[in-house]
């Protein structure tokens, strides 16, 4: 259960679509990407939640993605993106 989020957007049913690039945010002791952020086309950074979806997206860092979900403003002024579904639209290379 999220306690640090303003869940207003979800309650109002504002399902949105974000397009951007998956960027590494943190790594484990072996140097593997474990958390990512989405650098969106509108120059905004979103932190994907829940943890399971974040870890799934970590396998696709540097790929372009389209994500549908809900935005939640954290008390730390970060924008969190509750991921409902995602589609990898382009792989690097």
C-alpha positions as CSV (number, residue, x, y, z in Angstrom):
1,X,0.0,0.0,0.0
2,X,1.3,3.4,-1.0
3,X,1.2,5.9,1.9
4,X,3.4,8.7,0.4
5,X,1.4,9.3,-2.7
6,X,-1.4,11.6,-3.7
7,X,-3.6,9.0,-5.3
8,X,-6.0,11.7,-6.7
9,X,-5.3,10.8,-10.4
10,X,-6.2,7.2,-9.9
11,X,-9.4,7.9,-8.1
12,X,-10.5,10.2,-10.9
13,X,-9.6,7.5,-13.5
14,X,-7.1,9.5,-15.4
15,X,-5.4,6.7,-17.2
16,X,-2.5,8.3,-19.2
17,X,0.0,7.2,-21.9
18,X,3.7,8.1,-21.4
19,X,6.2,7.6,-24.2
20,X,9.9,7.7,-23.4
21,X,13.2,5.9,-22.9
22,X,13.9,3.5,-20.0
23,X,17.0,4.7,-18.2
24,X,18.9,2.9,-15.4
25,X,18.4,4.5,-11.9
26,X,20.1,2.0,-9.5
27,X,22.2,-1.1,-9.7
28,X,22.9,-4.1,-7.5
29,X,26.3,-5.2,-6.2
30,X,27.0,-7.1,-9.4
31,X,26.4,-4.0,-11.5
32,X,23.0,-5.2,-12.9
33,X,20.3,-2.7,-13.4
34,X,17.6,-3.2,-10.7
35,X,15.6,0.1,-10.9
36,X,14.8,2.4,-13.8
37,X,13.1,5.7,-14.6
38,X,11.3,6.8,-17.7
39,X,12.7,9.9,-19.4
40,X,9.5,11.0,-21.2
41,X,9.3,12.8,-24.5
42,X,8.0,16.0,-22.7
43,X,11.3,16.1,-20.7
44,X,9.7,14.8,-17.5
45,X,11.1,11.9,-15.4
46,X,8.7,9.2,-14.1
47,X,9.5,6.5,-11.5
48,X,7.7,3.3,-12.4
49,X,5.8,1.4,-9.7
50,X,5.0,-1.2,-8.4
51,X,8.4,-2.8,-7.9
52,X,7.5,-5.8,-10.0
53,X,6.8,-3.7,-13.1
54,X,10.0,-1.6,-12.4
55,X,12.1,-4.8,-12.3
56,X,10.4,-6.0,-15.5
57,X,11.3,-2.7,-17.3
58,X,14.9,-2.9,-16.0
59,X,15.5,-5.7,-18.6
60,X,14.8,-3.2,-21.3
61,X,16.9,-0.2,-20.3
62,X,17.8,2.1,-23.2
63,X,14.6,1.0,-25.1
64,X,11.8,3.2,-26.1
65,X,8.6,2.4,-24.3
66,X,4.9,3.3,-24.3
67,X,3.3,3.0,-20.8
68,X,-0.3,3.2,-19.8
69,X,-1.0,4.0,-16.1
70,X,-1.6,6.5,-13.5
71,X,0.6,9.4,-12.3
72,X,1.0,9.9,-8.6
73,X,2.8,12.9,-7.1
74,X,5.1,11.8,-4.3
75,X,5.8,13.9,-1.2
76,X,9.4,13.9,-2.4
77,X,8.2,15.9,-5.5
78,X,8.9,12.9,-7.8
79,X,6.3,11.8,-10.3
80,X,5.5,8.1,-9.8
81,X,3.9,6.1,-12.7
82,X,1.7,3.2,-11.6
83,X,2.3,0.9,-14.6
84,X,-0.9,-0.8,-15.8
85,X,0.6,-2.0,-19.1
86,X,3.6,-1.3,-21.3
87,X,4.8,-1.9,-24.8
88,X,8.5,-1.8,-26.0
89,X,8.3,0.3,-29.1
90,X,12.0,0.4,-30.1
91,X,15.2,-1.3,-29.0
92,X,18.6,0.4,-29.1
93,X,20.9,-0.2,-32.0
